[in-house]
């Protein structure tokens, strides 16, 4: 154990009193300044072994600082550990620093060979801060452990000498000399061991074939792999390696590259593509079908490997502050059992994903108004877990206040006065408190605490806390404990409804009359991924059951449909990505990762199935992610009418059209019969009046369709409609306009009017045939002049009909 100083920052001392006896006071003041200077920035260093019992001694702080225990108590010495856990305790009577719990180096520093815990020793009267460091030394309390008890290797008998086959590495929680040091293989005549080191420093153990295998001689070989650490005494772990000798296969898979080097940001969401490895096998059938897998189970915790495509995607949470490099070994195996291996070196890029953390080490409850500028008011430390520029915080004081920050040493600052203080102008300065709470957090969860001090004694110095509420104001979502000042939420908060809650906290003493101070408390709500994506199109109620139509001649990139989804969360929790989860033929369609557009991945062929069912997975980027799915039915058709016809014919709820056709036929027959009967009666009545020599009454027509008010057609037309059962195509055609015809023998005026009406109607039929220079009737049925139409059978409209 040792104690040593690392720096001596200059500190200003003050003294009060009359100027008489100035010489003695100056000497005394000089001695106090020297003492403060000598002990102002010392650093205490100790070391302990891990697994020491609770309350074990770390060192004597009072002796190392040259202070007596009474001086420690008088200056209110206290120890504060850096971080959320309090590892050390200071005995104020003896000055001995002890551990509060059994220290486990593997838990405290799981990825670092050197492990140190830091603490701060603060004093008052005067204010002073001393930094301490405790090194936790490792003991050999862990043995190397393999992930599995047995490893099975399938090696073809034609494997060439010198071929290497990776084995799963052992893991030892201890580090340094107590960590994993060596591997050994049981004596055999076929294999030896080789160690390889990756860029990140990780070691890979491989089995090297020294002598050719013969399946007829040995179908299986049983080996024992032993991992040993460097402790005293050493610890070891074993795994059985079972080698299965396979029959010969002509070709092995070959990767396009032996090493893939990629970079990925540490905040990459789950599902983001990292790299795609590819291995080719010229064999046919199952011997040429390649499947991919990780050789280590540890890689599967952070990455996902598609066994069919070789795509490696992010699965877990990547953290640059934990691991900067990941070395992945991928194995490609064909249907005959032959395999090849490649390395994927993943470099994690640091992003600014950690907010600076501010810790108040020591603070003076009150400052005299005549304190000179530069008086130390509080000590605080700032740290950021990011690296590089992202981990260099900049500190500043907001607002127009007479205080400034000065750097004490690494990441520690002093809050000093920057101008003269005037109590009559401003009696106090309170900072605002900001706390975070996750949405949907259950009630009674402690968020932090507010702290106010009172220099008075007894009841006058007892501080109680309360929220300031206006009359009629709704009860706030947070509460403050009257005695301790602990802040907690009283009900769950929803980020989508409330982003922040601001309340005023009053601290009042027990005097009469009571004195009080207020501070602003801001509780910020942190968004959680509590809403799953909602698919808007296609609708989930089966509204798109008939599906989407794709022509048989569609090329690659043809837009089939677009899946539309929304997420009620905010930020990263609302970023959506789309992927094709299931398809009748996976290689025919693809989905845009961010657009949700479903397009053809290749040209549609004649051999492709007529109907396809696609399941599109919509996933957000929350942690853990939430997802929803949409189902699309796609039909391939030569013509869209044909496709829709088949869809309607195969609809399970479709009702047969036979009865409907029957009803239409009956109605059409009835209408036709009524029309024929009415026309015959009208003709018969006119013929009788003509034979009796009675002059008929001419009907009057409106000059245009607008005058009649009977619709958008200029005359009454006869339509012929053909409807076939089970079809969506119909035939529709004009037969001609219907014009009244008058019998012969009418008066001269009536005959002329009849002729003009008939000729006018015929001239308007089919866009005025007279203008086109041809007659709408055949030559043998052309209408004759009015004076020659002496019989009913020569009426123009009946002849045309």
Secondary structure, 3 states (H helix, E strand, C coil): CEEEECCCCCCCCCCCCCCCCHHHHHHHHHHHHHHHHHHCCEEEEEEEECCCCCCCEEEEHHHHHCCCHHHHHHCCCEEEECCCCCCEEECCCCCEEEECCCCCHHHHCCCCCCCEEEEEEEECCCCEEEEEEEEEECCCCCCCECCCCEEEEEEECCCCCCCEEEECCCECCCCHHHCEEEEEECCCCCEEEEEEECCCCCEEEEEEECCCCCCCCCCEEEEEEEEEECCCCCCEEEEEEEEEEECCCCCCCEECCCEEEEEEECCCCCCCEEEECCEECCCCHHHHCCEEEECCHHHHHCEEECCCCCEEEECCCCCCCCCCEEEEEEEEECCCCCEEEEEEEEEEECCCCCCCEEEEEEECCCCCCCCCCCCEEEEEEEECCCCHHHHCCCCCCCCCCCEEEEEEECCEEEEEECCCCCCCCCCCCCCCEEEEEECCCCCCEEEEECCCCCCCCHHHHCCEEEEECCCCCCCCCEEECCCCCEEEECCCCCCCCCCEEEEEEEEECCCCCCCEEEEEEEEEEECCCCCCCEEEECCCCCCCCCCEEEECCCCCCCEEEECEEECCCCHHHHCEEEEEEEECCCCCEEECCCCCEEEECCCCCCCCCCEEEEEEEEEECCCCCCEEEEEEEEEEECCHHHHHHHHHHHCCCCCCCHHHHHHHHHHHHHHHHHHHHHHHHHHHHHHHHHHCCCCCCCCCCCCCHHHHCCCCCCCCEEEEEECCCCCCCCEEEEEEECCCCCCCCCCHHHHHHHHHHHHHHHHHCCCCHHHHCCCCCCHHHCCCCHHHCCCHHHCHHHHHC
